[in-house]
């Protein structure tokens, strides 16, 4: 069994990790509202400003959140949103200060990122709207990180601000 594979048998001790998977909107909104530093895996550059992978990050930055761009493509781009681009999660300085790793990758493209995510160990891994993979979520949750699947960070950040 590989590092991120799991067995299907569960005991009482084996299900505690499920609390790390955020299913309640109120909890997701709270997490979104408290974020100060967000790494964006799969971010798009300004030339793709019409894509959620760009404008969600821009919205967060406009709200005072520090953005750490980690594009998967766009190899010639050195900066996004005025911030230095990092090609690998493990290259991010001060990883302990990453509140959220905001993921813009299709569910079928998540597996290759698992070792780097486990090494980075952000407080929360946020899978944007339309992205959900139960096995991936289980691996991350069992490693002690919160996982917010299939939600828009921009929308939940807006909801958090509306509550103030």
LINJO-V857077 format. One record per residue. N is the residue number from 1. RES is the residue in three letters. PSI is psi as a letter, one per 40 degrees, with the letter a starting at -180 (999 if undefined). Layout:
# LINJO-V857077
N,RES,PSI  N,RES,PSI
This chain:
# LINJO-V857077
1,UNK,h  2,UNK,i  3,UNK,d  4,UNK,e  5,UNK,i  6,UNK,i  7,UNK,i  8,UNK,e  9,UNK,h  10,UNK,i  11,UNK,i  12,UNK,d  13,UNK,d  14,UNK,e  15,UNK,e  16,UNK,d  17,UNK,d  18,UNK,d  19,UNK,e  20,UNK,e  21,UNK,h  22,UNK,h  23,UNK,e  24,UNK,h  25,UNK,d  26,UNK,d  27,UNK,d  28,UNK,d  29,UNK,d  30,UNK,d  31,UNK,d  32,UNK,d  33,UNK,d  34,UNK,e  35,UNK,h  36,UNK,d  37,UNK,h  38,UNK,h  39,UNK,h  40,UNK,h  41,UNK,h  42,UNK,e  43,UNK,i  44,UNK,i  45,UNK,i  46,UNK,d  47,UNK,e  48,UNK,f  49,UNK,e  50,UNK,e  51,UNK,i  52,UNK,d  53,UNK,e  54,UNK,d  55,UNK,d  56,UNK,d  57,UNK,d  58,UNK,d  59,UNK,d  60,UNK,d  61,UNK,d  62,UNK,d  63,UNK,e  64,UNK,e  65,UNK,h  66,UNK,h  67,UNK,h  68,UNK,h  69,UNK,h  70,UNK,g  71,UNK,i  72,UNK,d  73,UNK,a  74,UNK,f  75,UNK,d  76,UNK,e  77,UNK,h  78,UNK,d  79,UNK,i  80,UNK,h  81,UNK,f  82,UNK,e  83,UNK,i  84,UNK,h  85,UNK,h  86,UNK,h  87,UNK,d  88,UNK,i  89,UNK,d  90,UNK,e  91,UNK,e  92,UNK,h  93,UNK,i  94,UNK,f  95,UNK,d  96,UNK,e  97,UNK,e  98,UNK,h  99,UNK,d  100,UNK,h  101,UNK,h  102,UNK,h  103,UNK,h  104,UNK,g  105,UNK,i  106,UNK,i  107,UNK,d  108,UNK,e  109,UNK,e  110,UNK,d  111,UNK,d  112,UNK,e  113,UNK,e  114,UNK,d  115,UNK,d  116,UNK,d  117,UNK,d  118,UNK,d  119,UNK,d  120,UNK,d  121,UNK,f  122,UNK,i  123,UNK,d  124,UNK,h  125,UNK,h  126,UNK,h  127,UNK,h  128,UNK,i  129,UNK,h  130,UNK,e  131,UNK,h  132,UNK,h  133,UNK,h  134,UNK,d  135,UNK,d  136,UNK,d  137,UNK,d  138,UNK,d  139,UNK,d  140,UNK,d  141,UNK,d  142,UNK,d  143,UNK,e  144,UNK,e  145,UNK,i  146,UNK,i  147,UNK,h  148,UNK,h  149,UNK,i  150,UNK,f  151,UNK,i  152,UNK,h  153,UNK,d  154,UNK,d  155,UNK,d  156,UNK,d  157,UNK,d  158,UNK,d  159,UNK,d  160,UNK,d  161,UNK,d  162,UNK,d  163,UNK,e  164,UNK,999
